[in-house]
């Protein structure tokens, strides 16, 4: 049994009072209170960083979209581990309930598996944690239902069991009111960078200063264009304006020349007024350079190459070309995330008996394919060394298997070698045979 949590009880008691103090009629739910606290991540730049305004930063949205979509398109498959000829072979188990939930239909709500995986990865990237309810019928997996991390609280820990293990109690507040407790085995809890073994570190907290500065720069740039891009000059007047005349002039000037839509219009002055243009200064240049720096800094937090966010102005340590940078992105960013998700799925979705000879892994082959000519060369070499047969190559290319029996043969087509001499024309038209280089497959004399 779970121990009572005095802090959680106090939490629920303050909900109604907080809602009344805010002038709202209906009782405040735990999710509402959590959201308002989450939005209070105040930064030194003077803005609050939460999910809503963090995703308004182009670099943050781009990084979350790129990483989450890259992992969502990769199949997460259950593999059976078998020893074959002294080597460990991974055999895909496509009809396993976990494979079907992760790649065909996760739940009764007609959610696409791409949507589920993208949501889970996006939650990890922003909040450091992703929660999914694992519904079972006995030991059989039935469905996976995503839960919003802002409505989840880890209330308590189970007492140590016979083997000394500890389990977390998950307390979830539903959007329409009410809450529910889940045991450890009922939740697929994916963690990002983790420092205590329980909760992942929220990027909204650790990178809030960088995000806050980017938000302020975005707002400042918007204000510049709203007010005429910058003070491009000064109007000089030798006389004296009274308050009414000054307000009339200022309103007329704003209506005629302020804003990006009125840029580059011819200025018409009267009453001896003079226009003095202002040159582009170093502070403005530093402002635009600062925006580019913030984009690179946010990309560093997420582990995304700058060129994927449109920054191609400077050299990068990701590689010398776009293809090499893409390969580096898969190796250093997507592959580690795939390992984190796959290993936790193995622990949470498979039974104890299955985990002894089964695993869940992310198939990244779709992300590391080169251009068609490079792939054709690689497949040709793999075919010649008998590492792949024609049907395996066709499967990699998204094609159906061959209808004849030769599609599963690892032998390489070569010319027949006869004992009698052949003319040049006879050798050219000689029939071919499928001969394997393997000693056990060679014909006996």
Beta strands, then each sheet from edge to edge (+ up, - down):
strand 1: 76-84
strand 2: 87-92
strand 3: 129-137
strand 4: 140-147
strand 5: 152-157
strand 6: 168-173
strand 7: 179-182
strand 8: 187-191
strand 9: 233-236
strand 10: 274-277
strand 11: 358-362
strand 12: 412-415
strand 13: 432-435
sheet 1: 2+ 1- 11+
sheet 2: 4+ 3- 8+
sheet 3: 5+ 6- 7+
sheet 4: 9+ 10-
sheet 5: 12+ 13-
end
